[in-house]
Amino acid sequence: MSDSTTGAGHGPALPDGAGDGTRAVRAGLPEPVKHEPTLPGPVFAAHFHLPGDPTGPYTYGRDENPTWTLLERAVAELEAPGQDGVEALVFASGMAAISSVLFSQLRAGDTVVLPNDGYQALPLVRAQLETYGIEVRTAPTGGDAQLEVLDGAKLLWIETPSNPGLDVCDVRRLAEAAHARGALVAVDNTLATPLGQRPLELGADFAVASGTKQLTGHGDVLLGYVTGRDAEAMAAVRRWRKIVGAIPGPMEAWLAHRSLATLQLRVDRQNATALTLAQALRKRPEVTGLRYPGLPDDPSHKTASQQMRRYGCVVSFTLPTRARADRFLDGLRLVDDATSFGGVRSTAERRGRWGGDAVPEGFVRFSVGAEDPEDLVADVLRALDESAD
Ligand SMILES: *Cc1c(COP(=O)(O)O)cnc(C)c1O
């Protein structure tokens, strides 16, 4: 295999301080090789030629794959630009990545602090951790309330902004308090993406995310990743991936890497429209509980503006009743009634239909896509009008 497909050669160094768009289009590309593609295609291989002593990097497809290597480099470059020693590992999904950190770092008798308003699968994770004899404490994301329950914890799990409530906590403050008590800190960076927030720079030990959402942005790939600086901790995460086998297919990994090239374009467009939409919703009397961390008067804005560079594409709000929310969603023409978020096509859903989140029946989580902002806002305002009693 040539260097370009093994990923053994790093791409040309980017100029110091290169912007997000420049980094996004070049992240993880191998050194140019004449007659080779810019981004080598997916390597479909369960095993690799391996005569003699079984030395890496590529032996068996559950352990390593050249397509992952390039994507992992790209993710590390985006999560921790210019930082040496940061490693990234890709997974089959966000939950695979999250589980790999929790289950590789915690032992029976340990205590972990989770948010009580985070991703809806966390309660399932909690129940599983408890069956292994791990104590789980929870507290809300807002007001840095996790600080109150840190004593004796081995690991602090942060999700900011939280999904779906969009509360924000001060990562630096929480990380300092956790480290002072000897605890590791992981941040779920799904909603912000690495262009919105860089948890490792804010002091976290792990930045973990679902790549299914805005990172890949087309609603056609499931993916997750873990990045971290502590070699020993990352070795345990890698070992967990090997044991559980929650690995991405080469096609998914390649599609994700290809999608990263447009990350800055998508994020800037979607996030700007999210702010425009939030501003339009603010004027509507039937809308309550409007949340967007980029709105200057949002309760999260002050903390968000200190640690985030972009505020995400998700806006959440509450309509007076479940029926009103259902009629509103039904009336939207440019917005698919679907779960997940971050895609180029806008989606929205009544979050209460899942039953997992502590939200009112009329609560809507709205993910802003890449449509023309005026078209999208007009569609939303029309659907609001038409759904009135
Ligand atoms: C979607 C999501 C996850 C889970 O990711 P999958 O790729 O669906 O496994 C985890 N955390 C947050 C904040 C999410 O939005």
The ligand as a Gaussian input file, in Angstrom:
#p B3LYP/6-31G(d) Opt

LIG

0 1
 C      -27.521000      11.950000      18.776000
 C      -26.739000      12.209000      19.992000
 C      -26.001000      11.179000      20.586000
 C      -26.022000       9.772000      20.060000
 O      -25.435000       9.670000      18.795000
 P      -25.758000       8.456000      17.795000
 O      -24.845000       8.735000      16.652000
 O      -27.215000       8.554000      17.465000
 O      -25.441000       7.205000      18.526000
 C      -25.263000      11.490000      21.703000
 N      -25.249000      12.724000      22.239000
 C      -25.952000      13.732000      21.699000
 C      -25.897000      15.081000      22.330000
 C      -26.726000      13.508000      20.570000
 O      -27.442000      14.502000      20.054000

